[in-house]
Amino acid sequence: MPTTRKIEVFSAGCAVCEDTVVLINRIACPSCEVEILDMHRPDVAKKAKRYGIRSVPAVAVNGTLVDCCADRGPHEDALRSAGIGTPI
């Protein structure tokens, strides 16, 4: 059983992206391992494409795009439903 939850935040550095980073950091728990990924890097853009990310900001939990990020953008309820902020 994993002891951490990997949270990947795909960001382009825009104001909305920064708001998402702040939200994630605010609700993350000790079990959350948060990584901010810069979409300006080609390797990050390729990873985002594999996840099916079409716009940023976007959040993936343990390698799976959070449902809210597929078309509308992150919001707290959906992020919490994905396990962010809930200790393992």
N, C-alpha and C positions, 0 to 999 in steps of 0.2 A: 504494500500500500504506500503510495507516495506521501511524502511529508510536506511537500510544497505544491502550490498551484502556480503554474507559469502564466503570467499575464504579459501579453505583448501589445503595446500601443503603437500603432502605425500613425506617424505624424509627418506633416510637411512644414511644421513650424508656424502655421497660421494661428490666429487668435482662437478660433474654435478648437483647433488641435490642442493648444495650450490649456484651454478650459477643461478638455477631456483628461489631460495629464494631471491637472490639479484634482479633478474628481476622483480619478483612479487612486492617486496617492492619499486622498482623504478617506476613502472607504476601504482601502487595502488593509488586510490583517497580517499578523506575523507569518501566516502560512502562505502569503502571496509574494511571489518573486516577480517584481515589476521590471520590465525592460521597455525602454522607449526606442523605437526604431525610426530612423530618418529615411523617409521615402525618396530623398534626393540621391541616396546610395543605390547603385544598380542591383546589388545583391539583395537589398531590402525590397526593392520594387519587384524583383523576381519572386521573392517569398510571398509578397502580397498578392501577386497574380495567382500563385498556387492556392492561396486561401480563398480566392474569388473576390478579393477586395476591389471595389470599383470607385470608391471615394474615401477620403480621409476627413476626420479621424476615424479609425477603426480599431477594434479591440478583439484579440483572440485569447481564449483561455485554454491552456493545455493543447494548443495546436488547432483549435476549432474556432472559427469566426463566431462571435456572439451574434445571435439572431438580429438584434437591433442594428447591427452594423452592416447588414447586407443591403439595406436600402435607405434607411432614415438617419442613421447616426446614433451614437451612444446615448443612453439615458440611464439614470441610476437604477431604476427598478429592474431593467433587463440585465444590467451588469451584476446586480445582487443575485438575480435568479440564476446567473451563470456561475455563481459561487464566490464572486469577489467579495471579500469582507467576512466570509464565513471560515473560521478556522477548520483545518482538517483534523 
